[in-house]
Amino acid sequence: GREAFPKIFAPFDGYLERVQVENGDYLNQGGICATLIDPNPMLVVGEISEKEISLVELNAKAKAKLTSGKEIQGVITFVGTSADRVARTFRVEMSVENVDRSIRDGISASFIIEGNKIPSHKISPAILMLGNEGQLGVRTVNSRNEVEFNRIEILEDTLDGIWITGLPESTRIITVGQEYVYLGQTVQVQEIVSPEA
């Protein structure tokens, strides 16, 4: 016959979330009888693109915004080394103190990881152009007031603009009439200083 075990011990303290058996049920070895959750610390888990994974380091500071609007802070405790075969993204985990159990398991969040600083500019997506070889960029004006094309990369798309990189820290971007000028053309510039983004 089978031997009964009236007590089952978990390897950690936590909260009983779900019982998956009823009184009198038999389990095979390794069978699941209950789900325990240890909510402190809580892990915020996400995926990061292969283009950005090199910017993320272990123990980097990070913050997340929950769907409720609450912002939480933590530390990156895991950075995947192998990409998802389909999405080509890497798993990243942030550990967050959750002593008061205010963060629930399964809540959606978006998180921002402090990484290496990248020179970036916030612009309207309307001023993006394609170069002669199909590369994404913007038209700028150099110190001799000549039109140039600069390749850029989009870092983040927000409701009020896009964050791009690839331009010098200080640059003059053509924001009106960029489709009417050509490379090398000398133009008259009317500068508009925008507030810090």
ABEGO torsion letter per residue (X at the ends): XBBBBABBBBABBBBBABBABBBGBBBBBGBBABBBBBAOBBBBBBBBBAAAAAABBBGBBBBBBBAAGBBBBBBBABBBABBBAAAGBBBBBBBBBAAAGABBBGBBBBBBBBBBBBBBBBBBAAABBBBAAGBBBBBBBBAAGBBBBBBBBBABBBAAEBBBBGBBABBBBBABGAAABBBGBBBBBBBBBBBBX
